[in-house]
Every structure is written in C-alpha cells, then in structure tokens.
Amino acid sequence: MKKTIILAAALFLTAGVTRLSAEEEDYYYGFITSCGEEDFVICDSEMDDDECVEWLDWFEMIYCG
C-alpha cells in the first residue's frame, strides 16, 4: 500500500513539474515614437525585426499622425 501511495505521489509531482516547465514565456516590447509617446506590446513569441518596425510604424501613425 505504501508503495502505491509513493508511486502516485511521484507521478503527481512529475506531472506538476512538467506543467510548470511547459508554461509559455511572455515577451515584452517597448516603443518610443518620434513625438515622445511610449507604448508596450506583450507577445507570446519573440518578434523579428520586421514585426518590431511594423509596430513602431503603427504607433507613429496613431500618436504622431
């Protein structure tokens, strides 16, 4: 009986550790426009340079006209 309880506890602990390590990371990006406005973007994957430029262009259009 003790072996069954210990085995079950070990399985639950292993499942918990696996779930914790499988959590996705968040990536935080900050942008400062030419007119001094700041804005931030949170993504679940890393942006490449082209995506960063697109976001900055978008914020420039919104804040600086």
ChimeraX commands (.cxc) that place a marker at each C-alpha (Angstrom):
marker #1 position 0.00,0.00,0.00 radius 0.5
marker #1 position 2.83,2.43,0.85 radius 0.5
marker #1 position 4.50,1.74,-2.50 radius 0.5
marker #1 position 1.28,2.60,-4.33 radius 0.5
marker #1 position 0.90,5.90,-2.46 radius 0.5
marker #1 position 4.54,6.81,-3.03 radius 0.5
marker #1 position 4.27,5.96,-6.73 radius 0.5
marker #1 position 1.07,8.02,-7.09 radius 0.5
marker #1 position 2.69,10.99,-5.29 radius 0.5
marker #1 position 5.74,10.76,-7.56 radius 0.5
marker #1 position 3.53,10.76,-10.65 radius 0.5
marker #1 position 1.61,13.82,-9.44 radius 0.5
marker #1 position 4.85,15.67,-8.68 radius 0.5
marker #1 position 6.27,14.79,-12.09 radius 0.5
marker #1 position 3.10,15.99,-13.81 radius 0.5
marker #1 position 3.20,19.24,-11.84 radius 0.5
marker #1 position 6.83,19.93,-12.72 radius 0.5
marker #1 position 6.15,19.16,-16.39 radius 0.5
marker #1 position 3.21,21.55,-16.43 radius 0.5
marker #1 position 5.26,24.33,-14.80 radius 0.5
marker #1 position 8.11,23.96,-17.26 radius 0.5
marker #1 position 5.70,23.91,-20.22 radius 0.5
marker #1 position 4.31,27.38,-19.44 radius 0.5
marker #1 position 4.84,29.84,-22.25 radius 0.5
marker #1 position 7.08,32.82,-21.79 radius 0.5
marker #1 position 5.88,36.34,-22.44 radius 0.5
marker #1 position 7.99,38.80,-24.39 radius 0.5
marker #1 position 7.67,42.50,-23.56 radius 0.5
marker #1 position 8.47,45.18,-26.10 radius 0.5
marker #1 position 8.52,48.93,-25.51 radius 0.5
marker #1 position 8.32,51.54,-28.23 radius 0.5
marker #1 position 9.07,55.28,-28.10 radius 0.5
marker #1 position 7.71,57.29,-31.01 radius 0.5
marker #1 position 9.31,60.34,-32.60 radius 0.5
marker #1 position 6.79,62.59,-30.82 radius 0.5
marker #1 position 7.71,61.16,-27.40 radius 0.5
marker #1 position 4.80,58.78,-26.79 radius 0.5
marker #1 position 5.53,55.39,-25.23 radius 0.5
marker #1 position 3.60,52.16,-25.73 radius 0.5
marker #1 position 4.16,48.49,-24.94 radius 0.5
marker #1 position 3.34,45.17,-26.55 radius 0.5
marker #1 position 3.25,41.77,-24.83 radius 0.5
marker #1 position 3.66,38.75,-27.13 radius 0.5
marker #1 position 3.78,35.03,-26.54 radius 0.5
marker #1 position 6.56,34.63,-29.11 radius 0.5
marker #1 position 9.66,36.60,-29.94 radius 0.5
marker #1 position 9.25,39.26,-32.63 radius 0.5
marker #1 position 11.64,39.57,-35.53 radius 0.5
marker #1 position 12.97,42.96,-36.68 radius 0.5
marker #1 position 10.31,43.41,-39.36 radius 0.5
marker #1 position 7.49,42.94,-36.84 radius 0.5
marker #1 position 9.07,45.49,-34.50 radius 0.5
marker #1 position 9.24,48.02,-37.34 radius 0.5
marker #1 position 5.58,47.37,-38.20 radius 0.5
marker #1 position 4.54,48.01,-34.58 radius 0.5
marker #1 position 6.61,51.19,-34.41 radius 0.5
marker #1 position 5.10,52.42,-37.69 radius 0.5
marker #1 position 1.64,51.68,-36.29 radius 0.5
marker #1 position 2.33,53.66,-33.10 radius 0.5
marker #1 position 3.83,56.52,-35.12 radius 0.5
marker #1 position 0.63,56.70,-37.19 radius 0.5
marker #1 position -1.62,56.60,-34.11 radius 0.5
marker #1 position 0.25,59.04,-31.86 radius 0.5
marker #1 position 2.16,61.32,-34.20 radius 0.5
marker #1 position -0.20,61.46,-37.17 radius 0.5
marker link #1:1,2 radius 0.2
marker link #1:2,3 radius 0.2
marker link #1:3,4 radius 0.2
marker link #1:4,5 radius 0.2
marker link #1:5,6 radius 0.2
marker link #1:6,7 radius 0.2
marker link #1:7,8 radius 0.2
marker link #1:8,9 radius 0.2
marker link #1:9,10 radius 0.2
marker link #1:10,11 radius 0.2
marker link #1:11,12 radius 0.2
marker link #1:12,13 radius 0.2
marker link #1:13,14 radius 0.2
marker link #1:14,15 radius 0.2
marker link #1:15,16 radius 0.2
marker link #1:16,17 radius 0.2
marker link #1:17,18 radius 0.2
marker link #1:18,19 radius 0.2
marker link #1:19,20 radius 0.2
marker link #1:20,21 radius 0.2
marker link #1:21,22 radius 0.2
marker link #1:22,23 radius 0.2
marker link #1:23,24 radius 0.2
marker link #1:24,25 radius 0.2
marker link #1:25,26 radius 0.2
marker link #1:26,27 radius 0.2
marker link #1:27,28 radius 0.2
marker link #1:28,29 radius 0.2
marker link #1:29,30 radius 0.2
marker link #1:30,31 radius 0.2
marker link #1:31,32 radius 0.2
marker link #1:32,33 radius 0.2
marker link #1:33,34 radius 0.2
marker link #1:34,35 radius 0.2
marker link #1:35,36 radius 0.2
marker link #1:36,37 radius 0.2
marker link #1:37,38 radius 0.2
marker link #1:38,39 radius 0.2
marker link #1:39,40 radius 0.2
marker link #1:40,41 radius 0.2
marker link #1:41,42 radius 0.2
marker link #1:42,43 radius 0.2
marker link #1:43,44 radius 0.2
marker link #1:44,45 radius 0.2
marker link #1:45,46 radius 0.2
marker link #1:46,47 radius 0.2
marker link #1:47,48 radius 0.2
marker link #1:48,49 radius 0.2
marker link #1:49,50 radius 0.2
marker link #1:50,51 radius 0.2
marker link #1:51,52 radius 0.2
marker link #1:52,53 radius 0.2
marker link #1:53,54 radius 0.2
marker link #1:54,55 radius 0.2
marker link #1:55,56 radius 0.2
marker link #1:56,57 radius 0.2
marker link #1:57,58 radius 0.2
marker link #1:58,59 radius 0.2
marker link #1:59,60 radius 0.2
marker link #1:60,61 radius 0.2
marker link #1:61,62 radius 0.2
marker link #1:62,63 radius 0.2
marker link #1:63,64 radius 0.2
marker link #1:64,65 radius 0.2
view
